[in-house]
Amino acid sequence: MREQTPSQTIGPFFGYALPYPGDAEIAARTDPDAIRLHGTVYDGAGAPVPDALVEIWGPDASGSPIDRRGSLHRDGYTATGFGRAAVDRAGHYSFTTIRPGATAAGRAPYLLVAVFARGLLHHLFTRAYFSDDDPFLATVAEDRRGTLLVEPDGERSFRFDVRLQGDGETVFLDFFGDDRG
């Protein structure tokens, strides 16, 4: 049996190798369901991380998967369901995306979020919830639930900060590839 080679940090090269034209423009700003999702990635000391990369995946406004998920060929009007944004020097990222609908009855709408940053051997997964009325959130310690909730900060604008560790650390999730939580 072959052993897996251990991960190691050799970068980060995220800001050079992974961005592509229109990567953070998941939907056209003129789409009636379009929103702005933005925030800052912070390290354990509370300082912005200037070289992180954030990815999001999400359904359409009705909660259905978007068929063009992951398309690298943005056409300026078709929502793709997937986006990637390199943070700026102040650790800030911003997406134009679709406000997601609930994927199942009794579930709150959310976007899946992956974070790549210096010092991480593997990227981290979390969720950005648009409501706290979800069975999974009920399993998260009350004092940590807020790290999974977006904050409205304007018309069709939501803030979701990511704290990699320390006070207010974002709740990160294991990713199983199915709907276990």
Beta strands, then each sheet from edge to edge (+ up, - down):
strand 1: 34-42
strand 2: 53-57
strand 3: 82-86
strand 4: 92-98
strand 5: 110-116
strand 6: 124-129
strand 7: 151-154
strand 8: 157-159
strand 9: 162-163
sheet 1: 4+ 1- 8- 7+
sheet 2: 4+ 1- 9-
sheet 3: 3+ 2- 5+ 6-
end
